[in-house]
Amino acid sequence: MTPDAAALVTGSSKGLGAAISRLLAERGYYVYITDHHDHAASQDTAAEIRSANGHAEVLPLDVTSERSVRDGFAFIHGSNRKLAVLVNNAATEVAKDIEQATFEEWKSVISTKLDGSWLCTKYALPSLKESDNANVVFVTSGDEERPDPAYLAYYTGTAGVIAMTKALARSLPRYGIRVNAVAPGPVRTPLWEAMLSNDDALWRGFAEKNPLGRVATPDDIAEVVWMVVNEPTRYFNGNVLYVDGGSHLV
């Protein structure tokens, strides 16, 4: 018998999104793995969840397309499962400063992170309103207060998402929906390696500067998402949680 409560994680084919999806499935949710750019990775993540006796389904979803988002959430709403958790995690980046980047590159990054979060939250609301413990979680960044100009679009998008988190945390609780954000520091995922480098020396440097002496793993972030959506934290709303070992302080 499959769970009634469902979760959807955007950008869940790999990296942070995949780790969050695996943990939510392990803890009893039916998880929708979103598929846009990497069909094989989405299928692999869903298969991994099923092999661990979890429940997962791949859902085609382009967070930058209103039609795709509307149709995807309409499909979920028409199922027998109630959407209880939405994790807005999808992101992309172009590692260029304002002089080098084109307007199209800027719009691509902003559309994925900021517009995508807005669209998914808007069209998830009819389903979330029916859940007894509904949660929207935004994945942002722990560096938005000191953004690197080489990643201007990414940090601008995440700063906008933090503002969205705080605003929605004031309006959505009237429907029984809590809204929070998690703000990771560097995590060695495909997105972070594309933004920075896969050079081991660079990542050792991040670890050495971190108060806890290491960088985060995707599972570190997933556990905090679970803490936010879990039943015992039902008074938790409007928070931005740094999940970076304290690196935002140094």
N, C-alpha and C positions, 0 to 999 in steps of 0.2 A: 504494500500500500504506500503510495507516495505522499509526502507531506502536503498539507493544505497551504501553509505559509511559504511564500516565495520571496526570493531576493534577486535583484538584477544589478549586476556590476558592469559599468561601461569600461571599455578598454581591458577586457578580462581574458583575452586570448593568451597573455603571458605577463610576466613581471608582477607588479603589485596587484593588478586586477585578478590575475590567476590565483595568487596566494590568498587573497580575500575570498574569492569564490570557493576555493577548496575548504577553507576553514568554516565558512557559513554552511556549506554542504555537510561537513563533518558534524556541525552542531545542530543539524536537523532541518535546514532550509532546502527547498527545491530551488536550484539556482539556474538562472538564465545566463548563459555565456554569450556575450555579444560578438558578432562576427562582421567585420568590415574589410580590413586590409589583409588579414592573415587567416584564411579559412582553415588551413591545416593545423595551425596552432590552436584555434578555437576548438576544433574537433578533438585534438589531443587533450586539452584541458578538461573537456566534458568527459572524455573516455577515462581519464585518470580519476575523476570524481566517481564515476560509476564503478570503476574497478575497486574502489574503497567502500563500496556499498552505499554511496551517496546518490543523489538524484540531480541530474543536470540535463539541460537542453540548450542547443545552440540556436540563437535568435539573430537573424540578419538585422543589423542596426547601424545606420550612419548617423552619428549624433549631429552632424552639420546639416542634415536634411530634415525639414519639418515633416514632410510626407513619410519618410522612413521612420522617424520617431513616433509620429501619430499612429501609424499602422502597427508598429511593434507593440506599443502599449495597449492598443485596442485588442490585439491578439491575446495579450496576457489577461486583460480585463474580461474577455469572453471565455476564458478557461474556468475551471473549477477551483483554481488556486487564488488566494488573496495575496497581492503584492504587499509585503510588510517592510521590505528594506530596499531602498535605492541608494547605490553608491556611485556617485558621479566621479569617475576616476580617469576617463579618457583624456589623453593629452598628446600633443606633438610639439616639436620645437624646430626652429631654424636657428642655428648658432651663428647669428650675424648681428652686429650692432645697427643702429639706426641709419648710418651712412651706407652700409653694405646691403641691407635687406631691401627687398622690393615690397611694394604695397600688397601684392598678392601673397607673398610669404607671410607678412604680418597678419593679413586677414585669415589665412589658413590656420595659424596657431590660435588666434583669438576665437575664431569660429568653433574650433574643436573644444577648447577649454571653457570659454565663457558662454557662447551661444549654446553649445551642446549641453552644458549643465542646466541652463535655463529651459531649454526645450524638453529635456528628459524629466525635469521636475514638474513642469507644467502638465505634461501628458501622463505622468504617473499618478497625479493627484486623484483622479476618480477611483483608482484601485487602492491607493494608500488610505483613502478616507474610510474604506471598509475594514481595515485591519485594526485589531485591538491594541497593537503596539507598533505603530508605524514610525519609520525613521528614514530621514534623508541624511546621508553623510557625504560631504564634499571632501575630496582629497586635494589639498592645496600644496603649500610649500613653507618650510620653516625659514626661508630666506627672503620673504617678501618685504621685510623692513630694510634690507640692505641688498637690493637686487643687483645682479651682475649685468652691466650694460650690454654684454655680449649675448645675453638671453632676454632681451627687453620684452619681447612679445610674451614669452612664457611667464615671466614674473608679473607683467601687467595683467595677464589673464588670471593668475592665481590670486592677485590682490583683489580683483573684481569678484572672484568667487568667495573670498572672505567677507566682503561687503554683502554679497547675496546671502551667505549663511546667516549673518547677523540680522538682516532684514526679515528673512523668512522665519527665523526663530521667534520673531515677534508676531507673525501673522498666522502661521500654520498650526500652532498648538490648539487653536479653536476647533480644529478637525481631529485632534488627537494625534497630530504628527509632530515629532520632535526633529530638530535640525541642528546638526553639529558638523564640525570639520576636523580632520586630522591633517597635521602639517609635518610631513617627514623632512628630514635633512637628506643628504646624499644616500641613496640606496642603489646598490649595484644591480641594476636591471637593464634590459636592452635600451630603454628610453634614456636613462642616465648615461649609459656608455656612449650612446649616440651624441648626447649633448656635450659630454666631457671627453672621455677617453676610456679605453679598456686597459690602459697601462697600469700594471700592478703598483708601480712606485707612486702614482698619483693617489690611488686608493689607500695605500699604506700611510700616505701623508694625511689624508682625511682622518684615518683612525688615530694617528698619533696626536692630532689636535683635538680630538673629541674627549670630553671629560671621562667618558666610560671606556675609552681606549679602543673603540671599534666603530665601524659604520653599521647602520641598521640593515637588517635582512628584510625581505618581503614579509616573512612571518611575523616580525616585530610589529609591522604596521597592521597586519591582519588582526592580530590579537587586540590592538587598541580599537579597531573598528568593532570587533565583537564586544568589547567592554562597553562601547557607546550604545549599541543596539540591544544589549541584553536586558532582560526584565528588571534586575535589581537597580538599574540606573535610570529609571523612568522619570526622575526629576532632573535629568541631565539635558540641558537645552541651551543652544546659543553659544557653545564653547568652541574655541579653536585650540586643539591639543597639539603641542609640539611633541613629536615622536622622533627625537634626534639625539638622544643621550645628553642633551644640554649644550649642543654645539651652537644654538642660537644665542648663547650667552657669552661666547668667546670670540 
